[in-house]
Amino acid sequence: MNETKTDLSYYYKSLYESEQKKVEDLESQLEESEKEIEELKFHLDRIKSSFVWKLSKPFRGALHVYERTRDRLRRYGNVRGILRKIRSKMREKKAASRIHGTKSFPNPEEAQRQQNEKFSRDIKISILVPLYNTPENFLREMIDSVIWQTYQNWELCLADGSDDAHKYVGEICREYQKDSRIKYKKITENLGISGNTNICLELATGNFIGLFDHDDILHPSVLYEAVKVICEKNADYVYTDEATFEGKNINNMIVLHFKPDYSIDTLRANNYICHFSVFDAKLLDKTGLFRSAYDGSQDHDLILRLTTAAKNVQHIPKILYYWRSHKNSVASDINAKTYAIDAAKRAVQDHLKQCGLEAKIESTRAFPTIFRLKYKLTAEPLISILIPNKDHKEDLSRCIDSILNKSTYQNFEIIVIENNSTESEIFDYYEVIKKHPQIQVVTYNGEFNYSAINNFGASFAKGEYLLFLNNDVKVITREWIEELLMYAQRPDVGAVGCKLYYSDNTIQHAGIVIGLGAHRAAGHTHYKEPKQNLGYMGRLCYAQNVTAVTGACLLVSRSIYDEVGGLDESFAVALNDVDFCLKIRKKGYLNVFTPFAELYHYESKSRGLEDDKAKAERYNEETARFRERWKQELEAGDPYYNKNFSLDYSDYSLKLE
């Protein structure tokens, strides 16, 4: 008997050492491949700067169209399906332009009502506009849009750095000075965007400040709406939604940007706030205005500083700013001002330093000024990976093999929570994996209850962090644990979730929105979109704050898990992860979705989703109870999902009623 045990021990030890050697060999191959990739990238960059590459742009464009068509065919089944989708989007865009363009302007009666409304505070808004060689029609339309404001307590501060060939700029401004609220100063030399705007500030006497570009247009009610929020919610920083238009008519919108409520991780990765902001002038005592070193991305730099200093940032989910796209504008092409990319990176880096954070910042495929932040890990704590399981040996082995063979982060333990398995092969597999020093198998006796099973597993966990993981996932990203931990390690962050794909390379999870879907409880955004989709305004390309992430892959610190009381066991099948995330949010923590931790999710074999009457009834009961528990939050709407989006679709389709 002892000889048998010794033989088995030697066998498993040899097997483990053999597998470890394979892993080390693969890691060496990977390092060599990464070096080759860097070398190829260098050569690719040289090719892209060549004349031949530029000449081939039309052909590459055709290839891009082909690839997009192929992806759409995969999603919509046939050309007819694609055409239906295109027609639907065209109708949506046309309807949206009607709703959010000039049709949204107040009629004479409403304009008079807004003009006569009395507010609880005396708010004077100084609108700062740096001028430089502004085309005459742009200049007049910009000034007129301020004069036509329904809220009257404003002043327009114009600092003109135009050259001698554009003297008409000053002449037009002096013409408008018949309105005493318009202040103008000619600058002897152009000081750039930041310097010219700082001159505007010297003219300002308002207790709130608004920043306005010289070639854009304000909605007539934007100041009224801002003052209303300032007074009703005691806000010291307010921002609005915006639209980009081209040509002479603001109704010719090419992009409608409906934004989330204040979201610091989103803002670090992407200056989503942009236009239009109104803020308490006292904030400038702490932050100062523009810094010339960040010209080109001076807005991103300032917004990061102001919102960090502000006590109450509020968002108005209405398009109240119209950003003109023309050949020299960033709205038209970021390459018209390439220095903006470097300035934006430095602005984010400076902001992070002020917050005691350190990260490497890289441009993403979505846009040069949409960033991937790679935070430095402050420690390498033990992470307990909890995997509930019943039978499905193939799924579980694939999951565990991918963790062991692909993860670059090594300080983890795996706790498999066995629940009601009946197949002999799974118990044989348990005996094998229990030999691994990082794996243990514990048994939960009782009927399936996702929350109870994971809470039970957590009682065995030794880690500082808990990583809830489904048994039917497979790791793609080697640094997946680091990508999750870099956010979870922050004291202001609660749950962190990854990006999950189905086996057909469509998206299963990219963050959860409460209220989305047929049951109006919660749903996944960008659901079933192709893997390479950039997402709405590039959202699939950067880490961002969300209300909830899926429990199929969710990292949280043990301390926060304990603080919120773990998973609620009354949610046995449905919405337990969303309920958990909402409890975390209620405690004041942020939840984060990152697209840089990627896994496959073979969801077809998930527990608790079988098609039988009892489970369907339980699902409906839990959904109803979720809606009742979080009624207030559902009525308020998901703060990271603009109320102008439809709750019937996951692809950020606009609500058009």
VENFENJO-V686376 format. One record per backbone hydrogen bond with DSSP energy under -1.0 kcal/mol. NH is the residue of the N-H (numbers start at 0). CO is the residue of the C=O. Records with the same first field share a line. If there is no record, write none. Layout:
BEGIN
NH=CO ; CO
END
This chain:
BEGIN
4=0
5=1
6=2
7=3
8=4
9=5
10=6
11=7
12=8
13=9
14=10
15=11
16=12
17=13
18=14
19=15
20=16
21=17
22=18
23=19
24=20
25=21
26=22
27=23
28=24
29=25
30=26
31=27
32=28
33=29
34=30
35=31
36=32
37=33
38=34
39=35
40=36
41=37
42=38
43=39
44=40
45=41
46=42
47=43
48=44
49=46
53=49
54=50
55=51
56=53
59=55
60=56
61=57
62=58
63=59
64=60
65=61
66=62
67=63
68=64
69=65
70=66
71=67
72=68
73=69
74=70
75=71
76=72
81=77
82=78
83=79
84=80
85=81
86=82
87=83
88=84
89=85
90=86
91=87
92=88
93=89
94=90
95=91
96=92
97=93
98=94
99=95
100=96
103=100
104=101
110=106
111=107
112=108
113=109
114=110
115=111
122=120
124=152
125=207
126=154
127=209
128=156
130=158
138=134
139=135
140=136
141=137
142=138
143=139
144=140
146=142
147=143
148=145
149=219
153=151
154=124
155=180
156=126
157=182
158=128
159=184
160=130
165=162
168=165
170=166
171=167
172=168
173=169
174=170
175=171
178=175
181=178
182=155
184=157
186=159
195=191
196=192
197=193
198=194
199=195
200=196
201=197
202=199
207=123
208=278
209=125
210=276
211=127
215=212
216=321
218=319
221=218
224=220
225=221
226=222
227=223
228=224
229=225
230=226
231=227
232=228
235=311
236=311
237=277
238=313
239=275
240=317
241=256
242=320
243=254
244=322
245=251
251=248
252=250
253=243
254=243
256=241
260=638
266=262
267=263
268=264
269=265
271=269
277=237
278=208
279=235
280=206
282=279
283=280
284=281
285=282
286=282
287=283
293=290
294=291
296=293
300=296
301=297
302=298
303=299
304=300
305=301
306=302
307=303
308=304
309=305
313=236
315=238
317=315
319=240
321=216
322=242
324=244
328=325
332=328
335=332
336=333
339=336
340=337
342=338
343=339
344=340
345=341
346=342
347=343
348=344
349=345
350=346
351=347
352=348
353=349
354=350
355=352
356=351
359=373
361=371
363=366 ; 369
369=366
370=268
371=361
373=359
375=357
382=410
383=464
384=412
385=466
386=414
388=416
395=391
396=392
397=393
398=394
399=395
400=396
401=397
402=398
403=399
404=400
405=401
406=402
407=477
411=409
412=382
413=437
414=384
415=439
416=386
417=441
418=388
427=423
428=424
429=425
430=426
431=427
432=428
433=429
434=431
435=432
438=435
439=413
441=415
443=417
449=571
452=448
453=449
454=450
455=451
456=452
457=453
458=454
459=456
463=381
464=381
465=555
466=383
467=553
468=385
469=551
473=599
475=597
476=597
479=476
482=478
483=479
484=480
485=481
487=483
488=484
489=486
492=489
493=589
495=554
496=591
498=596
499=508
500=598
501=505
504=501
506=528
507=499
508=499
511=547
512=522
514=520
515=512
516=646
519=516
522=512
524=510
525=649
527=506
528=525
530=504
532=529
537=534
538=535
539=533
540=537
543=592
545=590
547=511
552=549
553=467
554=495
555=465
557=463
560=556
561=557
562=558
563=559
564=561
565=560
570=567
578=574
579=575
580=576
581=577
582=578
583=579
584=580
585=581
587=584
588=583
589=491
591=494
592=543
593=496
598=498
599=473
600=500
601=471
602=600
604=601
605=602
611=609
615=611
616=612
617=613
618=614
619=615
620=616
621=617
622=618
623=619
624=620
625=621
626=622
627=623
628=624
629=625
630=627
633=629
634=630
635=631
636=632
640=637
644=641
645=652
654=643
END
